[in-house]
Amino acid sequence: MVMTEVKENYLERFEQFRKVVAKNGQGWLCPTRQAAMERFSELGFPTPRDEDWRFTSVAPIARTPFQLPQDGRVELTSQEIEPFTFPGLACSQIVLINGRYSPELSSLRPLPKGVKVASLAQVLMGDRDSLEVHLARYADYQNDAFTALNTAFMDDGVFVHIPKGTVLQDPIHLLYLTTPIGDPTIIHPRNLIVAEEDCEATLVESHASLRDGVYFSNGVTEVVVGENSILTHYMIERESQEAFNVSTLRIEQGRNTNFTSHSVLLGGALVRNNIHPVLAGEGSTLLINCLYMGTGKQHLDNYMKVEHASPHCDSRQLYKGILAGKSRGVFHGRIVVHKDAQKTDAKQSNKNLLLDEGQIDSKPQLEIYADDVKCTHGATTGQLDENGIFYLRSRGIDEESARAILLYAFAGESLQRMEVEPIRKHLESLVSEWISQRKLLENSK
């Protein structure tokens, strides 16, 4: 009965939403939205009985009566968003407040000819041809309830198109800021990144809260990597301890492409980070590098599905977690090697440190249908090395500082893979801050 009421509430809000967007130039997308909403109604929210959600209950999301954000603008200054930027980094920055594009706070540097960086809402209304080939073609709303919900309600986000042969020297920063006020709200950020052949670019996707409060960010990013292109994507999540975040990154890699995904998860009450690359072109390479650090009662769930669909492709997936307090982490990693993907080389690793009463559920998987491959996976879970602590203390370092050094060294391995120095330094400071706050919590007990 409760789930029926939840579905009816979403269907009612969808009908209101559909009538609004049908009048503002987005009518061409109505069949896709309708199909996605019907599919969500059939699927409902996942439960732990679903294998892909075995270790995560989304009941707190399902039972919360989220409202779509009101149209009223939130007035912010550049000084208020400064903590969420990267000192010393020259970049084009697109800012969205409560899921809506903010032209006043956004700033675009000079871009090479033909490069388009714009609010998705604006493109939806005025440039159907740019979107129709790719939008909602990769992220699977038929089998994923949250992607279906996002596709039904997608309204704004960022569209990036990089034409053939273009090298972007400066990164593009997609900054999503939420200011929870009043009733719990839900936003559905939607990003479409299309890089044609022979391109090179770096994109950063940040999600942060300006104040504490309950809200739900349900985002989807579709990335198309054209032949011979190199693309790097950063996902930085540092939201309120009361926030819910489900994000899906779907990547379609062409021939001889190189894609790198870096994720850092630090905030949120319940976070689900879905990454689904498909190596569709021969000779492609992939790196997924993720660091998640939980404390309190946070629940940080990492779901990864890598599909090797063509031969001679390499992939590496490296996940590291630090779980303190009563936090819980999840790693569910799947490598699927299709029949034609001979000469695949894939390696998957999940390493975790448990502090206090932290927990981890780790499930690495290989699903192989080809016979000439090299695939490995592994997971380790443990606590801080007491011998390492003793060694540092024997050099005159106090125990608290020794523990902090070892924690930072564990996390630092993930950070060192991030090549853009201002981004790496910013994340190093966030990790150091997390470790320092944990020390303060320990001292207050």
Long-range contacts (C-beta under 8 A, 24 or more apart in sequence): 2-62, 2-63, 3-44, 3-45, 3-62, 6-44, 6-45, 6-62, 6-63, 7-40, 7-41, 7-44, 9-65, 10-37, 10-40, 10-41, 10-149, 11-37, 11-41, 13-67, 13-68, 14-152, 14-153, 17-68, 17-153, 17-155, 21-155, 24-125, 25-124, 25-125, 25-126, 26-124, 26-125, 28-128, 28-132, 29-124, 29-135, 32-136, 32-151, 33-151, 33-152, 33-153, 33-154, 34-152, 35-141, 36-136, 36-141, 36-147, 36-148, 36-149, 36-151, 36-152, 37-148, 37-149, 37-152, 39-141, 39-142, 39-148, 40-141, 40-145, 40-148, 40-149, 40-152, 43-143, 43-144, 43-145, 43-148, 44-145, 45-145, 46-145, 52-303, 52-332, 54-332, 54-361, 54-363, 55-301, 55-328, 55-330, 55-332, 55-361, 55-363, 56-270, 56-272, 56-299, 56-301, 56-330, 58-270, 58-272, 60-244, 60-269, 60-270, 61-216, 61-244, 61-246, 61-270, 64-184, 64-214, 64-216, 64-244, 65-183, 65-184, 66-184, 66-185, 66-186, 66-215, 66-216, 67-183, 67-184, 67-185, 67-186, 68-153, 68-185, 68-186, 69-98, 69-99, 69-100, 69-185, 69-187, 73-97, 73-100, 74-98, 74-179, 76-102, 76-105, 76-177, 76-179, 76-210, 78-105, 80-210, 81-105, 81-175, 81-177, 84-175, 84-177, 84-206, 84-208, 84-238, 85-173, 85-175, 86-173, 86-204, 86-422, 86-423, 86-426, 87-422, 87-425, 87-426, 88-421, 88-422, 88-425, 89-171, 89-173, 89-420, 89-422, 89-423, 90-170, 91-170, 91-171, 91-172, 91-173, 91-204, 92-117, 92-170, 92-171, 92-172, 92-173, 93-172, 93-173, 93-175, 94-119, 94-158, 94-172, 94-173, 94-174, 94-175, 95-175, 95-177, 96-156, 96-157, 96-158, 96-174, 96-175, 96-176, 96-177, 96-189, 97-177, 97-178, 97-179, 98-177, 98-178, 98-179, 98-185, 98-187, 99-155, 99-156, 99-157, 99-176, 99-178, 99-187, 99-188, 99-189, 99-217, 100-156, 101-156, 109-170, 111-168, 112-166, 112-167, 112-168, 113-163, 114-161, 114-163, 114-166, 115-160, 115-161, 115-162, 115-163, 115-166, 115-168, 116-159, 116-160, 116-161, 117-158, 117-159, 117-160, 117-172, 118-158, 118-159, 119-156, 119-157, 119-158, 119-159, 120-154, 120-155, 120-156, 120-157, 120-158, 120-159, 120-190, 120-191, 120-192, 121-155, 121-156, 121-157, 123-159, 130-159, 130-161, 131-159, 131-192, 134-192, 134-194, 134-222, 134-224, 135-192, 135-222, 136-222, 137-222, 138-222, 138-224, 138-250, 138-252, 138-278, 139-220, 139-222, 139-248, 139-250, 140-250, 140-276, 144-248, 144-274, 146-218, 146-246, 146-248, 146-272, 147-220, 147-248, 149-188, 149-218, 150-188, 150-189, 150-190, 150-218, 150-219, 150-220, 150-248, 151-190, 151-220, 153-186, 153-188, 154-188, 154-190, 154-220, 155-188, 155-190, 156-189, 156-190, 157-189, 157-190, 157-191, 157-192, 157-219, 158-191, 158-192, 159-191, 159-192, 160-191, 160-192, 160-193, 160-194, 160-201, 160-203, 161-194, 162-194, 162-195, 162-196, 162-199, 162-201, 163-196, 163-199, 164-196, 164-197, 164-198, 164-199, 164-226, 165-196, 165-197, 165-198, 165-199, 166-196, 166-199, 166-200, 166-201, 167-199, 167-200, 167-201, 168-199, 168-200, 168-201, 168-202, 171-201, 171-202, 171-203, 171-204, 171-420, 171-423, 172-201, 172-202, 172-203, 172-204, 173-203, 173-204, 173-206, 174-203, 174-204, 174-205, 174-206, 175-206, 175-208, 176-205, 176-206, 176-207, 176-208, 176-217, 176-219, 177-208, 177-209, 177-210, 178-207, 178-208, 178-209, 178-210, 178-215, 178-217, 178-239, 178-240, 178-243, 179-209, 179-210, 179-211, 179-213, 180-209, 180-211, 180-212, 180-213, 180-214, 180-215, 180-240, 180-242, 180-243, 181-213, 184-213, 184-214, 184-215, 184-216, 185-215, 185-216, 186-215, 186-216, 186-217, 186-218, 187-215, 187-216, 187-217, 187-218, 187-219, 188-218, 188-219, 188-220, 189-217, 189-218, 189-219, 189-220, 190-219, 190-220, 190-221, 191-219, 191-220, 191-221, 191-222, 192-221, 192-222, 193-221, 193-222, 193-223, 193-224, 193-231, 193-233, 194-224, 194-226, 195-223, 195-224, 195-225, 195-226, 195-229, 195-231, 196-226, 196-229, 197-226, 197-227, 197-228, 197-229, 197-254, 198-226, 198-227, 198-228, 198-229, 199-226, 199-229, 199-230, 199-231, 200-229, 200-230, 200-231, 201-230, 201-231, 201-232, 202-231, 202-232, 202-233, 202-234, 202-420, 203-231, 203-232, 203-233, 203-234, 204-233, 204-234, 204-236, 204-423, 205-233, 205-234, 205-235, 205-236, 206-236, 206-237, 206-238, 207-235, 207-236, 207-237, 207-238, 207-239, 207-245, 207-247, 208-236, 208-238, 208-239, 208-267, 209-238, 209-239, 209-240, 209-243, 209-267, 211-240, 212-240, 212-241, 212-242, 213-240, 213-242, 213-243, 214-242, 214-243, 214-244, 215-240, 215-242, 215-243, 215-244, 216-243, 216-244, 216-245, 216-246, 217-243, 217-244, 217-245, 217-246, 217-247, 218-246, 219-245, 219-246, 219-247, 219-248, 220-247, 220-248, 220-250, 221-247, 221-248, 221-249, 221-250, 222-250, 222-252, 223-249, 223-250, 223-251, 223-252, 223-259, 224-252, 224-254, 225-251, 225-252, 225-253, 225-254, 225-257, 225-259, 226-254, 226-257, 227-254, 227-255, 227-256, 227-257, 227-281, 228-254, 228-255, 228-256, 228-257, 229-254, 229-257, 229-258, 230-257, 230-258, 230-259, 231-257, 231-258, 231-259, 231-260, 232-259, 232-260, 232-261, 232-262, 232-419, 232-420, 233-259, 233-260, 233-261, 233-262, 234-262, 234-263, 234-264, 234-418, 234-420, 234-423, 235-261, 235-262, 235-263, 235-264, 235-273, 236-263, 236-264, 236-266, 236-427, 237-263, 237-264, 237-265, 237-266, 237-267, 237-268, 237-271, 237-273, 238-266, 238-267, 238-430, 239-267, 239-268, 239-271, 240-267, 240-268, 240-269, 241-267, 241-268, 241-269, 241-296, 241-298, 242-269, 243-267, 243-268, 243-269, 244-268, 244-269, 244-270, 244-271, 245-270, 245-271, 245-272, 246-271, 246-272, 246-274, 247-272, 247-273, 247-274, 248-274, 248-276, 249-274, 249-275, 249-276, 250-276, 250-277, 250-278, 251-275, 251-276, 251-277, 251-278, 251-286, 252-278, 252-280, 253-277, 253-278, 253-279, 253-280, 253-281, 253-284, 253-286, 254-280, 254-281, 254-284, 255-281, 255-282, 255-283, 255-284, 255-310, 256-281, 256-282, 256-283, 256-284, 257-281, 257-284, 257-285, 258-284, 258-285, 258-286, 259-284, 259-285, 259-286, 259-287, 260-286, 260-287, 260-288, 260-289, 261-286, 261-287, 261-288, 261-289, 261-290, 262-289, 262-290, 262-417, 262-418, 263-288, 263-289, 263-290, 263-291, 263-292, 263-302, 264-290, 264-291, 264-292, 264-414, 264-427, 264-430, 265-290, 265-291, 265-292, 265-293, 265-294, 265-300, 265-302, 266-292, 266-293, 266-430, 266-434, 267-298, 268-298, 268-300, 269-297, 269-298, 269-299, 270-298, 270-299, 270-301, 271-298, 271-299, 271-300, 271-301, 272-301, 272-303, 273-300, 273-301, 273-302, 273-303, 274-303, 274-304, 275-302, 275-303, 275-304, 275-305, 276-304, 276-305, 276-306, 276-307, 277-306, 277-307, 277-315, 278-307, 278-309, 279-306, 279-307, 279-308, 279-309, 279-310, 279-313, 279-315, 279-341, 280-309, 280-310, 281-310, 282-310, 282-311, 282-312, 282-313, 283-310, 283-312, 283-313, 284-310, 284-313, 284-314, 285-313, 285-314, 285-315, 286-313, 286-314, 286-315, 286-316, 287-315, 287-316, 287-317, 287-318, 287-417, 288-315, 288-316, 288-317, 288-318, 288-319, 289-318, 289-414, 289-417, 289-418, 290-318, 290-319, 290-320, 290-414, 291-320, 291-321, 291-411, 291-414, 291-415, 291-431, 292-319, 292-320, 292-321, 292-322, 292-329, 293-321, 293-322, 293-323, 293-324, 293-411, 293-431, 293-434, 294-321, 294-322, 294-323, 294-324, 294-325, 294-327, 294-328, 294-329, 294-358, 295-324, 295-325, 295-327, 295-434, 295-437, 295-438, 295-441, 296-325, 296-326, 296-327, 297-325, 297-326, 297-327, 298-325, 298-327, 298-328, 299-327, 299-328, 299-330, 300-327, 300-328, 300-329, 300-330, 301-329, 301-330, 301-332, 302-329, 302-330, 302-331, 302-332, 302-333, 303-330, 303-332, 303-333, 304-331, 304-332, 304-333, 304-334, 305-333, 305-334, 305-336, 306-333, 306-334, 306-335, 306-336, 306-346, 306-348, 307-336, 307-338, 308-335, 308-336, 308-337, 308-338, 308-341, 308-344, 308-346, 308-370, 309-338, 309-340, 309-341, 310-340, 310-341, 311-340, 311-341, 311-342, 311-343, 311-344, 312-342, 312-343, 312-344, 313-341, 313-343, 313-344, 313-345, 314-344, 314-345, 314-346, 315-344, 315-345, 315-346, 315-347, 316-346, 316-347, 316-348, 317-346, 317-347, 317-348, 317-349, 318-349, 318-414, 318-417, 319-349, 319-350, 319-351, 320-350, 320-351, 320-352, 320-410, 320-411, 320-413, 320-414, 321-350, 321-351, 321-352, 321-353, 321-360, 322-352, 322-353, 322-355, 322-358, 322-407, 322-410, 322-411, 323-352, 323-353, 323-354, 323-355, 323-358, 323-359, 323-360, 324-355, 324-356, 324-358, 324-438, 325-355, 325-356, 325-357, 325-358, 325-441, 326-356, 326-357, 326-358, 327-358, 327-359, 328-358, 328-359, 328-360, 328-361, 329-358, 329-359, 329-360, 329-361, 330-360, 330-361, 330-362, 331-360, 331-361, 331-362, 331-363, 331-364, 331-379, 332-361, 332-363, 332-365, 333-363, 333-364, 333-365, 333-377, 334-365, 334-366, 334-367, 335-365, 335-366, 335-367, 335-368, 335-375, 335-377, 336-367, 336-369, 337-366, 337-367, 337-368, 337-369, 337-370, 337-373, 337-375, 338-369, 338-370, 339-369, 339-370, 340-370, 341-370, 341-373, 342-370, 342-371, 342-372, 342-373, 343-372, 343-373, 344-370, 344-373, 344-374, 344-375, 345-373, 345-374, 345-375, 346-373, 346-374, 346-375, 346-376, 347-375, 347-376, 347-377, 348-376, 348-377, 348-378, 349-377, 349-378, 349-379, 350-378, 350-379, 350-380, 351-379, 351-380, 351-381, 351-410, 352-379, 352-380, 352-381, 352-382, 353-382, 353-383, 353-384, 353-407, 353-410, 354-381, 354-382, 354-383, 355-383, 355-384, 355-438, 400-439, 400-442, 404-435, 404-436, 404-439, 407-435, 408-432, 408-435
